[in-house]
Amino acid sequence: MATPTRELIELRLPGVSLAAFVSQRRRAGVGWRLLADEVTELTGVTVSFATLRRWFPDAPKRKPLRPTPHRFIPKQDIPA
C-alpha cells in the first residue's frame, strides 16, 4: 500500500510513474540525493533520498559516472 506522500508524487509527476522515473534516472547515473531533489522540484512534494531508497530497494544500480581505469600493463624492457 502506497503512502499518501507517494500517491501525491505519483499524481503530480508529469507523464510517467514514479517507479519508471526512478529507474530511468538511476540508469542514467543519477544518485539518490539528486534524484530526491529532482522529484521535489518536479512535483513540489518534499521527499528524502532515504525515503526513495526505501520505496525502491530493487532500483537499478547507479551507472558509474567515471570510466573504469585502464588495466595495468607492465613496462616492457626495450633494448637500447
FENCORVEN-V684506 format. One record per residue. N is the residue number from 1. RES is the residue in one small letter. PSI is psi in radians with two decimals (999 if undefined). D_LAST is the distance of its C-alpha to the last C-alpha in Angstrom with 2 decimals. Layout:
n & res & psi & d_last
N & RES & PSI & D_LAST
N & RES & PSI & D_LAST
This chain:
n & res & psi & d_last
1 & m & 2.24 & 73.73
2 & a & 2.57 & 72.10
3 & t & 2.80 & 72.79
4 & p & -0.63 & 74.73
5 & t & -0.80 & 71.65
6 & r & -0.70 & 69.61
7 & e & -0.70 & 72.50
8 & l & -0.73 & 72.77
9 & i & -0.77 & 69.05
10 & e & -0.71 & 69.41
11 & l & -0.61 & 72.35
12 & r & -0.25 & 70.61
13 & l & 2.10 & 67.19
14 & p & 2.04 & 67.29
15 & g & 0.03 & 66.95
16 & v & 2.65 & 64.93
17 & s & 2.77 & 65.53
18 & l & -0.71 & 63.95
19 & a & -0.75 & 62.18
20 & a & -0.70 & 60.63
21 & f & -0.81 & 59.65
22 & v & -0.80 & 57.98
23 & s & -0.81 & 56.12
24 & q & -0.79 & 54.91
25 & r & -0.64 & 53.76
26 & r & -0.72 & 51.99
27 & r & -0.45 & 50.03
28 & a & -0.06 & 49.07
29 & g & 0.18 & 47.49
30 & v & 2.33 & 50.40
31 & g & 2.91 & 51.01
32 & w & -0.68 & 54.46
33 & r & -0.81 & 55.24
34 & l & -0.65 & 54.56
35 & l & -0.77 & 56.40
36 & a & -0.70 & 59.43
37 & d & -0.71 & 59.37
38 & e & -0.77 & 59.30
39 & v & -0.76 & 62.22
40 & t & -0.75 & 64.17
41 & e & -0.72 & 63.56
42 & l & -0.60 & 64.52
43 & t & -0.36 & 67.59
44 & g & 0.12 & 68.82
45 & v & 2.11 & 68.95
46 & t & 2.24 & 66.95
47 & v & 2.48 & 64.94
48 & s & 2.80 & 62.35
49 & f & -0.60 & 58.96
50 & a & -0.65 & 60.15
51 & t & -0.78 & 63.15
52 & l & -0.74 & 61.07
53 & r & -0.66 & 58.80
54 & r & -0.66 & 61.94
55 & w & -0.54 & 63.49
56 & f & 1.19 & 60.40
57 & p & -0.39 & 58.73
58 & d & 0.30 & 57.30
59 & a & 2.65 & 55.82
60 & p & 2.61 & 52.37
61 & k & 2.64 & 49.47
62 & r & 2.28 & 48.01
63 & k & 2.34 & 45.16
64 & p & 2.34 & 41.95
65 & l & -0.44 & 41.58
66 & r & 2.60 & 37.84
67 & p & 2.65 & 35.22
68 & t & 2.52 & 33.78
69 & p & 2.69 & 30.41
70 & h & 2.56 & 27.34
71 & r & 2.68 & 26.53
72 & f & 2.22 & 23.66
73 & i & 2.03 & 20.46
74 & p & 2.54 & 18.08
75 & k & 2.30 & 14.58
76 & q & 2.53 & 12.26
77 & d & 2.14 & 9.20
78 & i & 2.15 & 6.36
79 & p & 2.50 & 3.79
80 & a & 999 & 0.00
